[in-house]
Amino acid sequence: MKVKRILTMQAKPGMIVAENVYSSSHQLIIAKETALDNRAIAMLKFYSITDFKIVQEEKEEVKKEEEPSLVPPEKTEPNFNETVRKTKEYQMFNKEFRLSVVSLKGIFDKFMADDTQPLDMEQILARVDSVLSETRNGVHVIHMMQCMRNFDDLTYVHSMNVALLCSVLAKWFRFSKEDARLLVQAGLLHDIGKLKIPSAIVMKPGSLTDEEYQIMKTHPEEGFAILKDQDLDLRIKLSALMHHEKCDGSGYPNHFVADKIIDYAKIVAIVDTYDAMTSARIYRGAICPFEVISSFEKDGYQKYDPKFLVPFLQGIVDTYLHCNVRLSDGQLGEIIFNNPGALSRPIIQTKNGFIDLSAKEHKDLKIVELL
């Protein structure tokens, strides 16, 4: 048996925590000897825990390679994603999304090969517009994206996702057309610094060394360095630099607090986190949006600006009104009303009646799947 340090993004369900994990305010987040599950991993992200130590048996890695678990859980009926994926609208969206990601990669790769040339933002924005043209409104965009959570942590896919969500948010926040375009650009370019990180580090399947981890954490500064001489609005450049900062000072690279972080970066930080958590990863499936919203409600108001977080969460839950869901006790039902004070815990109508998830008697129940 040995102890090793890993990045939070490399955490997998079943790993055993070797030491107590504390937040920046010394609050215990995960106790020693806890077996990780999806919720514990989500909590580590929300508290900006970048790395921690696990206990690993000598045979663990061999077993993972020899006996991968590829059998999906049994389902008695098509779920939300499966139903939407059958529609012609989704098929067109999926096709345009994939083409746009390939195009985005080509533009970025060409720019990185010769950064003396200006970044062609008009061509990049045209790709976002082509994807949005296959949708009807913000609700439709989110439903389409919810069905495309099977991509792993690919920089270009994530950048497109963040840009699309920024476009939806700009409408919810009633941004002017000009400001909305700037926010979309900030979302597209927020992670461009990762292109300066060696691919051997970004794509490394195993644990990063301390030195590799420090290199990974430089991507916000690398992003700002890439963009600083480009003919772009300063807010776009600062969003690349600040998108991992948190309002309580627990972020990086500069540990800025709320009044030092620009609004665009605050918005991108929220969208960045939401997209990362609701997307599938090698080590876990996509987390249900309502579990992610629950994490935001529990810990997010200190780390993210409520001015942007509250309407974002409200908008997300509103998109799922009247959707069918599965509860943690196996019951099936329909979301019929959202609770403004507990957005992750709406009222559900089941065959046996109504369940208000915000009520004390139902505190152990939660939504675990969209159907």
N, C-alpha and C positions, 0 to 999 in steps of 0.2 A: 504493500500500500504506500502511496506517495501523495504529496500535496503539491499542487501547481496553481499558478495564477493564470486566469483566462480573462478575456474581454467579455463584457456583458452580452455583446452581440453573438458570442460563441456559446452562451449558456444553453443547455438542453434539459428538458424534463428528465428527472431521475438522478441528475447529478447531486452529490452531497456537498453541502457548504462546509468548508473546513474551519472557518472562523466567523464570529458574529460580524454582520455587515451593518454599518451605521450610516445615517445620512450626514450631511454637512453640519446639521444642528445636533448631532450626537443621538438621534433617535434610532432605536433598533429597528432595522428593516427586515432582515432575515437572520434567524438564530442559527448558531453553530449546529451542525449535524442535521439540518433541514434538507429534505429531498425536494428539489426544485420541481415546480409545476408551471404551467403557462402563466398563471396569475402572479406567481413569485417573480418570474422573469419580467413580466410587465411592470411590477413594482420597482424592480431594479432600474429599469429605464426611466420611470417617472421621477425617481429620486436622484437621477443623474449619476448613478453608480457606474463608473466606466469599467472597472475591473474588480475581481475578487478571487479568493482562493477556494479550490474544491479538493475533495478527497477522491483519488482515483486509484482503482485497483489496477495491478499490472496487466491483467488480462482484458481490461475493459475495452481498449481500442481494437484489439483483435476481434473480440466478440462483435463489436459494432460493424466491422468490415465483413465478417463471415455471415452474420445473421441480421441483415437489415430488415426492418419492419415495413413492408410495403403494402400490407393488406389494409384497405380502408375499412372503417367501422360499417356495420350493416345499417342500412336505412330502409325504412318501411315505405317511404314515399319520396318523390323528387323534392329537393330543397329549393330555397329561393334562387340560388345561383343556377341550378340545373334548369329551372323553369325559364328564367330570363335568357339563358344561353341558347334556347331553342328558337328564339324569335329572330326574324330576319333583321330587325333593327340592331340587335346585338352582333350578329354576324358581320354586318357592314361596319359597325363601330370597331369590332375586333380587328377586322382587316385594315382599316384606316389607321388604327392605333399602332399596329405592328409595322406598317409601312413608314409611319412617321417616326417611330423609334429608330428604325434603320437609317432613315434620312438624318435624324438628329445626331446619331453616332458618326455618320460620315462627315457632317459639318464640323463637329467638335474635333474629330481626328485630324481633319485637314487644317483646322486652326492651330491645334497643338503642334503640328509638324512645321508650321510657319506662322508664329504669332506676331510677325511684323505686319501681317495683313489684318485688316479690321474684321471683327466677328460679324458675320452677316445675320443681324438680328431680324431683318425683314423675312429672310428665308426661314429662319427658325420659327418665328411667330406664325408664318403661313402654315407650318406643319401643325401647330396647335389649333389654328382655325379649321384646318381640314378635319381634325378629329371632332371638334365641337360641332361642326356642320352636320354630323351624324346623330346629334342629340336634339331633344326638344327644349329642355330647360334644366335647371340645376338639379332637380330631383332625378331626372333621367340620367344625367351625367354620373351622379353618385351610384345609381343602380347599375349602370353599365360597368363602372369601375369596380364595384363590389364583386362582380363576376369575373374579374381578371386578377385575382389575388394569388394566382399560381406561379407568377414570376418570382424568382428568388432575387436577392438584393443586387440587382443590376443597376448601375448608376444612371443609365439613360432612361430606363423604364421608370425608376423612382423620380427622376427629374421631370418626366412628362406627367406623371401622376400629380406631383406637387403643383405643376403649372396649371393643370386642369382644375384642381381644387381651388387654387388661387383665383381662377377665373370665376368660379361659382361664388366664392366668398366676396369678391369685389362687387358682385350684384347684390348679395345679401347686405353688404355694408353701404350700398348706394354710392360707390366710388364713381367719379367722373370717368368717361371713356379713356382719357389720357392716364389717369392714375391706375385704372384697371389694367391697362397694357403694361405699365411699369411693374405692377405687382406680379403679373404673369411672367415677365422677364426675370424678376427676382427669384421666382419659383423655379424657372428653368435653369438658372445659372448658380443656384445656391450651393450645389455640390461639385462645381467644376474643378475645385481644388483637388478632388480625389484623382483626377487624371494626372496629377503630378506625383502621386504616390505610386511606388513600384507595384506592378500587378501581382508580383509574388507575395506582397503583403496584403493587398486588397482581396485577393482570391485565395489566400492561404487557408486550407481546410482545417488545419490544426491550430493550436494555441500560438498566439504571437508572443515573442520575447518582449521583455520590458523595452528594449531599444526599438523594436518594430512598433510597439504600441505608441511610443512617443512620436514616431514618424507619422503614424495614422492620425494622431490628434492635430497635426499641423495643417490638415486640409482646409480649414477656414482661412488661415493666413495665406496659404498657397493660392486659394481662390481669389482673395483680394489682390494678391500680387499679379495674377493673370489678368485681372479685369481693370486694374488701376489706371492703365494708360489707354484703355478703350474709350471710345466716344459713347459713354453710357451715363445715365443718371447716377449720381452718387449713391442714391438709396439702393440701387441694384448692387453696387460694389460692397456697400456696408452690410447688406443682407447676407452676402457670401461670407463675410467676416464674422458676423454676429449670430448666425442662425443656431448655434449651440450655446449661446448665452441664456441664462435663466434669470428671471426677475429677482430671485432671492440671492443672487450672486454665486450660485453653485455650478454655473456653466463654465465654458471655456471658449476661447483661449485667454480672455482677459478678466474673467470673473466679474463682468459688469453687472450692476443692479439695474432695476427697472428704468430709472430716469436716464440711464446712459445707453439704453438700447433703443434704436429707432423703431417706429411702428411697423414698418415693412418687415424687419427682421423678427419682430414678435409674432407677426402673422405667419410668416414662413416657418418659424419654429413649431408652432401649433400644428400646421399642416404636415410638416416633415415627420413629427412624432406620430400623428394619427395614421399617416400612410404606412410608415414603417411597421406599426403594430398590427394593422389590419391586413397586411400583406403576408403571404406564406414565406417561410424561411426553411432552410435545410433542416434545422433542428426542431421545427414545429409547424403546424398548420396555421392558417390565418386566424387571428383572434376575433371573436364575435364583436361587432361594433359596440354593442351594449356593455360588454366587459371593458372595452377600451374607454368608453364614456364614463363608466364607474370609476376607473382609475384616475381620469381627469378630475372628476368631482371630488375624489378623496384627497388628492395631493396636488392637483394642477393649479389651484387658485393662488398658491404661493409662488409657483414657478413660471406661470404664464399670466399675461395681463388679462384680468377678467373682462375688460372692455372689449376684447376680441374673443376670448375663450367662451364666454356665455352665449353670444349669438351664434358662434360656430357650433357649439354642442346642440343648441336649440334647433338650428337648421338641420343638423344631421338627424336628430331623432324625428323631426317632422317628416323627413323623407320616408321613414319606415312606418308611419301611421297607417293602420289597417293591413299591415303585413302579418302573416302567420309566423308564429315562433314556437320553439320548443323550450320548456322550462327545465330547470335542473332536476326536478323530480320526475321528468318524463312527460308531463302534461303538455298537450298542444292547445294553442289558443290564438286569438287575434288581438293585436294592439288596438285598443279603441279610444284611448285617451292618454296624453302625455302629462306627467306631473311636473310643472315648472320648477318646483323645489327639489325634485329628485328625477332628473332626466333619464337616468339609466334604469329607473324603476316605474314604468308606466302601468296603467290598468289593463289587464288582460281578460278577455272573455273566453272562457272554456266551455266545454259541454256541460260542466257542472255548475256554471255560474260565473261571477266576476271575481277576479283576484287583483287587489291593489297591492302591487309589489312594494309600495312605500310604507305600508302598514307594518307595525311592529310584529304582528303575528306571522308575517310572511318574510321576515328578515333573512331567513335562510334560503329563500327561493331567489332565482335569478334567471334571466334569459341567457341561454347558452347557444342558440342556433336560430338563424332565420330560415323559415320554411317556404 
